[in-house]
Amino acid sequence: MPSMRFRFLLIVFLLSGLFAGVDGQWLNGWTHRVQITIDNNQVAGLSNLSNFPVLINVSDGDLRNVTNNGMVENINGDDFRFTSSDMTTLLDFEIESYDESTGTLIAWVKVPVLDYNDDTNLFLYFGNSSASDYPNPENTWSSNYVGVWHLHDDFDDATSLSLNGINNGSSDIIGKIADGQSFSEVGPDYIDLSNPAALNFGAGNWTLSSWITTTANGQRNIFSNGGDNANGIRYVMALGENGLDGMATITVDDNTSAPPKYQAQAEVPSLPSNDGAWHHVSAVRTGSTIRIYVDGIEEDLNNNLPVGYDLSGTSQRNAYIGVGVSQPTG
C-alpha cells in the first residue's frame, strides 16, 4: 500500500520507554547503551507488524555530547546505533533531530518484528569516537512508502524516491514532534513537490497522513495533487472544503467517471480540527472505498468508487503541501 506522510508534524505511532542499563552481549567499539522497551499495549491490531518504522523520542542527560557533559562522542550524534533485542544486530534508522546540549533524540527505527502481544526490546548504543554517520537512512522506509516529509529544517523526502520539495513562503515552527511548518493563505504559502508519476496512485490502495493545527476558518488544504479545471486526475485532503469549518475531507477525481468526483468527509468531527490543537488526519483508499479519519476515529466513508477506479492518469497541476489544487499553476 503506498503511504505518504505530510508533516505539519510527524505521525506518532509509538512512544519509547524505560531507559535502563543491561548486561549481555555488546556491540564492538561502543562504550554505552540503554534499553528501550516498546509497550505492546501501544501496538494496534491482533498480529505482529513487520519492518515497522517506530518513532523513538527520548531525552536524557547521558545523551548529551561529551562537551556538554554527556556520553555521546559526536556533536551530530553519528555514534548512535540501534540494535534488536540480541544487542548486536544493527537496525536501519533515521535521525530526524538531535540536540547535543539537552540530549534529546528524535529518530525513526525500522523494527523487524513489532510484537502486538509482548513488549519489544531495542537497544540504543552511543559513545564511539571512531564511528561515522550510519549509512542509508532511507532504508528505514520500505518501498511501500511513496513519500515521507518530516519538514524539519528541510523539505526533503526521507524515502529512496527523493521526491524533495521546494518551499514557497512557509516558515519553521515548533511542531508536534521536532519542527514543522506554518502556512499562511496570504500568498499563499506552500511546498511544491513538482509532478512525479509516483504520486499518481492508479487503481491501488493508498494512505495519506498528517499532523495539523489551525485556528482559522474556511478551506485549508493539507495535500493536493492535480487540479479542478483541466483534464487529469486529482485528489486533495483538506479542511473545510465544503464550507463546514474544521471538517476534514478527502476528494478523488479520475476526470472520466460520472459523477466526476467522490468525497468522504468528517461532517461532525469527534473533535473540532480548527481549535489550535494538534490533530492527526488520515485519508485511506481501499478498493472501492475512501475513508477519512480524525485522531484515529473513522469519521466518514464513501464506498461508491467504480470497479477499477484509476488515478494513474496525468496530473495537470503539481502536487503541493499546504495549498489548494486551484491556486498555484505549477
Buried (B, 14 or more C-beta within 10 A) or exposed (E): EBBBBBBBBBBEBBBBBEBEEEEEEBBEEBBBBBBBBBEBEBBEEEEBBEBBBBBBBBEBEBBBBBEBEBBBBBEEBBBBBBBBBEBEEEBBBBBBBBBBEBBBBBBBBBBBEBBBEEBBBBBBBBBBEEBEEBEEBBBBBBEEBBBBBBBBEEBBBBBEBEBBBEBBBBEEBEBBBBBBBBBEBEEBBBBBBEBBEBBBBBBEBBBBBBBBBBEBEEBBBBBBBBBBEEEBBBBBBBBBBEEBBBBBBBBBBBBEBEEEBBBBBBEEBBEEBBEEEBBBBBBBBBEBBBBBBBBEEBBBBBEBBEEEBBBEBEBBBBBBBBBBBBBBEB
